[in-house]
Amino acid sequence: MTVLDWVDEPRIIDTHAHQPTAEFLEDAGGEMMRDAANRFGAEMETWSYEEMIAEYREHDIGRAVLLGWDAETNTGNPPVPNDYVAEVRDAHPEFFVGFGSVDPLKDDCVEEAVRCVEDLGLSGFKFQQIAQGFDPSDDEHRALFDAIEDLGVPVVFHGGNSTLGACSPGGRGLKIKYGDPMLIDDVAAEHPDLQILIAHPAYPWEKEQLAICQQKGNVYMDLSGWLPKYIDEQVLHYAKTVLQDKVMFGTDYPMIRPGRWFESFEEHFDASEEVKRKLLWENAERFLEL
């Protein structure tokens, strides 16, 4: 049973979940993922999707966005293939919403984006600019975002710092400047029909993130990757008030498990049930067109 005892059915939507399997944690993640696990205090163990879904059901989570991953050019690690994401989605269609990933530094990124939607039926895209090593506002990526805008599906961008490579020498070469949400603001301005979700409270650029979400009607944010007790008070205040229709729940599973997140949420997010329903599922239903 979820600690949210006022939720009486599995309506909650996790907008940010990764694979609890070797495809993500070991193959795509490699050493930089081990660094992140150490910072989260998480183990690099793996488990099945059936176990993942059962855990989510215990907490009244009815759907989860399962994210692809391709940072091969910048990291040298193999991707979580888009075909694999589609296969997992097809095996559990009532639960998973599949988002693909394309490496913007690959020559075929536009063609792969089209294939993800038109052939695989994936519902959107995830970009991790720090791991992928790219500036989304650079003109060289305009064709990719033009194509995704034309495809009519949303995108998730990473926001803020990253624990990938944390405390390793040189952060394993990863550059956190690519997590600045002001780079996403350019994309939002130039692609007004592209629906954008900025993942995570974008530390240390939370104020910039809040400003963008207020000013751009096509930009939203989630609270994944942080326990609510660590989230900046201004972010939580805006989530209860002026941005209550634009903020969504996410975990960053398996690094943060839903039980821990909800316990912290109930203790540190004092808001009406109406606002909590928006954050936990209603905003995501609209954003994902579920």
N, C-alpha and C positions, 0 to 999 in steps of 0.2 A: 504493500500500500504506500502510495506517495505521501510525503509529509504535507502535501497540499490537500488536506482532507476536505476542502470545499470543492475539489474537482471530482466529479462522480462518474466520468467516462473517459476513455483514452482520446482526448481531443488535442492534447498538447503537441506542438510541432517543433522539433529540433532542426534549426536551419543550418547546423554546422556539425556534421559527423564524418569521421574518417573510418577506414576499415580497421577492425581489430585483428587483422591477419598479417601474415608476413609480407604480403604484396605492398602494404603501406609502411608498416613499422620497421621492417628489416630491409627490403629491397630498395624501395624509393627513398626511405628515410636515412638508412645507413648511420654513419657516425654522428651526423648533425641531429638525427632523431634521438639517439642515445643521450646526447647533450641536453635536449629538450626534456626527455623523460626524467633526467636527474634534477632539473630545475623544478619540474612539476611534482617531484616525489613519487613518480609513477614507475611501475615495473614494465620492462619490455617483453612481457609475456603476450601470447596471442590466444584468441578463442574464436568460436564459430559465430556465424551470423544468427543462428538459432538462439545461442546464448545471449547475444546482444539484444535481439528483439524481446526475449523473455525479460531481460533486465529493464528495458524501456517500458514494457507493458506494466511492470510492477509500479511504475511511476506515472501511469496514465498518459504516456507519450504514444500517440497514435501514428505519427509519421516522422520520418527523418530524411533530411537531404544528405545523400551519400555523395561525397565529393571525389572527383578524379584528381590526378596529380601528375604533372609532367614538367619537371625542372631539369631534364636530362642535359641540355646544353651547358647550363651554368654549373651543375653539380657533378655531372658524370654518372649519376645514379639512374637506373632504369625507371620509367614511369609506372604508375598504376594505369594499365591500358584502358582506354575508353570502352573497348569491347567487354572487358572484365566488369566494369561498372554497370554496363547494360545487362550483362548476364546475371549479376547479383540482383539488380532491379527486377528483372524478369522472373527470378526465382521467388521474389517476395514483393509482388507488385502492389499489394495492399498496404505495404509499409514504407518502402524506399522510394524517394524521388531522386533520380539519377542526374547528377551534374557532371559534365565532361571537363577535361582539361586539355588545353593546347599550349605548347611551348612557343611563345611569341618569337623566339630566336631561331626557330626552324623554318626552312623555306616553304614547307607545305602547311603552315599553320592555318591559313584561310581555308584550304581544301579540307583539312581535318575538322575544322569547326563546322563546315557545311555537312560533312559526313556524319558528325555526331548527332545533329538534329534530324537531317533528312533520312539517313539510313538506320541509325541506332535509336532514334526517338528520345534522346536525352533532353532534359528539360531546361538546361542552362549551362553555365560555365563557371569554373573557379580559377582565379589567378592568385598566385602567391609571389608577389613581385620581388621580395627579398630573396627567396629561394631561386626564383627564375632569373634574377639579375636583370630586370628591365624597368624602364621608366614608361608607364602607360601613356604619359602625355606626349611622348616623342612622336613626331610625324611618321616615323617609319612603321608605327603600329596602327596608323589610321585605317588602313584597308581591313585589318582584322576586326576592329570595332565597327566599321561600316558594315561588314558582313554579318556580324552578330546582331547588330541593330536591325538589319533587313530580315534576319531569321525570326525576330520577334520573341527572343527568349532573354531572361535576365542573366546578370553576371554577379558573382561574388568576388570582391577584391579584398585582399588582406589589408588591414589597417593597423598602423603602429609598429612598435618593435616586435621582434620575434625571439622566442627562446631557442630556435634552431641554431645550433652551434654555440650556445651560451657557455661562456667561461672557457672555451677552447682558445688556443693561440690564434689571434686574428679573427676569432669567430668563424673559423673555417672559410674565411674569404667572403662571407656574406655581408652585404652592405645594407644597413637599416634605413638609409635615406630613401630607399625605394618604397618604404612603408608610409611615407608622408601622405596623408589623404589629400593634400593640396594638388598632388599629381593626378588624383582621381577627379578632382573638380574640373580640370580641363576636359577630361573625357566626357563628363556629364554635360558640360556646356555645349560641346560640339556634337553630342549625340543625344538630343533631348528625348528621343523615343526609346532609348536604352535604359531599362530598369536596373539600378545598381544597388547592391547591398554591400556596405562596408563591414567586414567581419571584425569583431572585437572592439572594445573601447580602445581607441587608437593612441595609447600612451606612447610618447609624451605629447601627442598632438590632439588631445581630447577636445579642446576648444575649437580648433580648426574643423574637426569632424562634426561637432554640433552645429557650427556655422554653416557648413556645406549642407547638412541634412535639413536645416531650416530654409536655406535659400534655393536649393535645387529640389523641385518637386519629384524628380526621378531618382533621388538618392535616399537610402534607408541605412540603418545600422543594426547590428545585433550585439548581444552581451556575451558572446562566447569567448572562451579562452581565459576567463577571469572568474573567480568566485566573487559573488556580489560584495562580500566584505572588503575586497581589495579595489573595487571600482570607485573612481573619483565621485565625490558627493554631487558635483554639478551634473555629471552624466546621469546619475540616478534621479536627480531632481527634474531634469529635462525629460527623462523617460516617463515620469509621472504626470508631466504638465504639457508643455508646448510641443513635445515630440511623442506624445503617447500613441499617436497613430503611425509612427515611423520606426519604432524600436521593437526588436524581436528577440526571442529566446534562442540560445544556442549553447552547446556545451564545449565543443572541440574534442569530443569523444575520439579515442579512449583516454586521452590525457586527463580530462575532467569527466567524471562519471555523474550521471543525473542526480543520484541521491545526495552527493556532496553539494552540488550546485543548488538544489532546491532547499536544503537545510539552511544554507547561507542566504538564499533569497528570502525565505520567510522571516529570518532574523533582521535583515538589513534593508528590505524594500517594503516600507510601510505605505501602502496605497490601497485604494478601493478594489473590490473584486472586479469591477468593470474595467479598470485600468490593467489589472493583472491578466484578465482574459484577452485583452488586446495584445499585450506583450507575449503571452504564452501561446496563443494560436490564431486569434482573429486577424492580426496584421499579416502574419505569414500566409494565411489562407488567401488573402487578397493579393499579396505579392506573387505567390506561386500559382495563383488562379486555380486553386483546388476546390 
